[in-house]
C-alpha cells in the first residue's frame, strides 16, 4: 500500500450537500473534533470533510450552529456519501477508520 493510500484511508468524515447544513456541519465538526487534523474540499454542490482517524458529529452541536433542533434524518438527507465506517446513535454520528 502506498503512503498516499495509507494516509487517505485514515481520513474519515461526511460529504454534505452545499448550503446552510454543510456550513453548520463543518463548524460542528471543528468544535466536536478539537485537536484533530481536519481537511475540507469544497465543490459547487457539496463539501467533503475529512478528519484524521475519527470524526464525531454531535446533533446538539449542529443544532446550536443552525439555531434550531435537528435529527439524524436531517443530516442523512443532506449526506450523499462519507469516508470510513459509520456508527449512528440518537445523539450523533461517528465516522472512523479501520486500522
C-alpha positions in Angstrom: 0.0 0.0 0.0 1.4 3.4 -0.9 2.0 6.2 1.7 -0.7 8.3 0.0 -3.3 5.4 0.1 -2.5 4.7 3.8 -2.8 8.4 4.6 -6.1 8.7 2.7 -7.6 5.6 4.5 -7.0 7.3 7.9 -9.1 10.4 7.0 -12.9 9.9 7.6 -16.0 12.0 7.6 -19.1 13.2 5.8 -19.9 14.6 2.3 -22.6 17.2 2.8 -24.7 19.0 0.2 -23.5 22.6 -0.1 -25.5 25.2 1.8 -26.6 26.0 5.3 -26.4 22.4 6.6 -22.8 22.0 5.2 -21.7 25.2 6.9 -23.2 24.1 10.2 -21.8 20.5 10.0 -18.3 21.9 9.3 -18.5 24.3 12.2 -19.8 21.4 14.4 -17.0 19.1 13.2 -14.4 21.7 14.1 -15.8 22.1 17.6 -16.5 18.4 18.2 -13.1 17.3 17.0 -10.8 19.9 18.5 -7.2 18.9 18.3 -7.7 16.6 15.3 -6.4 17.3 11.8 -9.4 18.4 9.7 -9.3 18.9 5.9 -12.1 20.2 3.7 -12.7 20.1 0.0 -15.5 22.5 -1.3 -17.3 22.0 -4.6 -20.2 23.7 -6.1 -22.7 21.1 -4.9 -21.1 19.6 -1.9 -18.5 19.9 0.9 -16.2 16.9 1.7 -15.0 16.9 5.3 -12.1 14.7 6.4 -10.9 14.2 10.0 -7.8 12.1 10.9 -8.8 8.6 12.3 -12.2 9.6 13.8 -14.9 12.2 13.2 -17.5 12.9 15.8 -20.6 14.8 14.8 -22.9 15.6 17.7 -26.5 16.6 16.9 -26.6 19.1 19.7 -23.6 20.9 18.3 -25.1 21.0 14.7 -28.5 22.2 16.2 -26.7 25.0 18.0 -24.9 26.0 14.8 -28.2 26.1 12.9 -30.2 27.7 15.7 -32.8 25.0 15.6 -33.2 21.4 16.6 -32.3 18.7 14.0 -32.3 14.9 13.9 -30.0 12.3 12.4 -32.5 12.2 9.5 -31.8 15.8 8.7 -28.2 15.0 8.4 -28.8 11.9 6.4 -30.9 13.5 3.6 -28.0 16.1 3.2 -25.2 13.5 3.2 -24.9 11.7 -0.2 -21.7 10.0 1.0 -19.0 9.6 3.6 -15.5 8.2 4.0 -14.7 5.4 6.5 -17.0 3.4 8.6 -20.1 4.9 10.3 -21.9 4.4 13.6 -25.1 6.3 14.5 -27.0 7.0 17.7 -29.7 9.4 18.8 -27.0 11.9 19.9 -24.8 11.8 16.8 -22.7 10.2 14.2 -19.2 8.7 14.5 -17.1 8.1 11.4 -14.0 6.0 12.0 -11.1 4.4 10.2 -10.3 0.8 10.1 -6.9 0.1 11.4 
